[in-house]
Amino acid sequence: MQYMFNRCNTLTSINLNNFDTSSVTDMTLMFYGCKNLVSLDLSNFDTAQVTSLINMFRECNSLSISSFAGIFQGCGSLKVLNIESFIYQQGISTTDMFGECDESMIYCINKENTPDEVKEQLSNFPNLYCSDTCY
């Protein structure tokens, strides 16, 4: 699925509910440059086999993701995760965002922009690295 919607500048929304992503390993630059993409529901994405999300949403300036539920669930090999630039909207679902991840994972979050639910889920992971804005 890498580059699938790359630079689709006129794309404002897309229904991905029927996409079968259970065998997908690479989502690199999938939505890169979709500057007019406003909303995207990834709640049905199965990312268990995905090994690369590099720049998946780069330059998606208008994008509002409606759910982070289970987005990293089952990523047992994930070792380092920096999500300090994530901006969460009020009421966004983050249920099981890190389910079945390796507890040795090193993470970084922004203390002011991260919901308590995410902080609570990450309390199971003792390895935190920080920059000035990191929690």
QUIPEJO-V768875 format. One record per residue. N is the residue number from 1. RES is the residue in one letter. BURIAL is b if it has 16 or more other ideal C-beta (glycine too) atoms within 10 Angstrom, else e. D_LAST is the distance of its C-alpha to the last C-alpha in Angstrom with 2 decimals. Layout:
((N RES BURIAL D_LAST) (N RES BURIAL D_LAST))
This chain:
((1 M b 33.02) (2 Q b 31.74) (3 Y e 32.76) (4 M e 34.21) (5 F b 33.45) (6 N e 32.65) (7 R e 33.55) (8 C b 35.03) (9 N e 34.78) (10 T e 36.88) (11 L b 34.98) (12 T e 33.44) (13 S e 32.96) (14 I e 33.91) (15 N e 34.45) (16 L e 33.08) (17 N e 33.79) (18 N e 36.67) (19 F e 35.10) (20 D e 35.34) (21 T b 32.40) (22 S e 32.88) (23 S e 34.27) (24 V b 32.17) (25 T e 30.40) (26 D b 29.49) (27 M b 27.96) (28 T b 27.43) (29 L b 27.94) (30 M b 29.17) (31 F b 28.52) (32 Y b 28.08) (33 G b 29.53) (34 C b 30.22) (35 K e 29.64) (36 N e 31.36) (37 L b 29.83) (38 V e 28.54) (39 S e 27.69) (40 L b 27.35) (41 D e 27.30) (42 L b 26.24) (43 S e 26.44) (44 N e 29.56) (45 F b 28.30) (46 D e 28.63) (47 T b 26.34) (48 A e 27.24) (49 Q e 29.13) (50 V b 26.99) (51 T e 25.98) (52 S e 25.07) (53 L e 23.27) (54 I e 23.25) (55 N b 23.25) (56 M b 24.26) (57 F b 23.43) (58 R e 23.60) (59 E e 25.24) (60 C b 25.32) (61 N e 24.72) (62 S e 26.00) (63 L e 24.57) (64 S e 23.21) (65 I b 22.49) (66 S e 23.62) (67 S b 22.02) (68 F b 19.34) (69 A e 21.03) (70 G b 21.51) (71 I b 20.56) (72 F b 19.40) (73 Q b 21.55) (74 G b 23.78) (75 C b 22.10) (76 G e 22.85) (77 S e 22.97) (78 L b 19.56) (79 K e 18.02) (80 V e 15.18) (81 L b 13.30) (82 N e 11.28) (83 I b 10.87) (84 E b 8.54) (85 S e 11.89) (86 F b 12.86) (87 I e 14.14) (88 Y b 15.20) (89 Q e 18.40) (90 Q e 19.36) (91 G e 20.74) (92 I b 19.87) (93 S e 20.43) (94 T b 17.73) (95 T e 19.93) (96 D e 19.94) (97 M b 17.60) (98 F b 17.02) (99 G e 20.29) (100 E e 22.10) (101 C b 19.52) (102 D e 19.76) (103 E e 17.54) (104 S e 17.30) (105 M b 15.36) (106 I e 12.54) (107 Y b 9.71) (108 C b 6.90) (109 I b 5.64) (110 N b 5.50) (111 K e 4.29) (112 E e 8.01) (113 N e 9.76) (114 T b 8.89) (115 P b 11.62) (116 D e 11.68) (117 E e 14.00) (118 V b 11.70) (119 K e 9.06) (120 E e 12.34) (121 Q b 13.73) (122 L b 11.00) (123 S e 11.53) (124 N e 14.66) (125 F b 13.07) (126 P e 12.38) (127 N e 11.63) (128 L e 8.17) (129 Y e 8.42) (130 C e 6.59) (131 S e 8.31) (132 D e 8.52) (133 T e 6.64) (134 C e 3.81) (135 Y b 0.00))
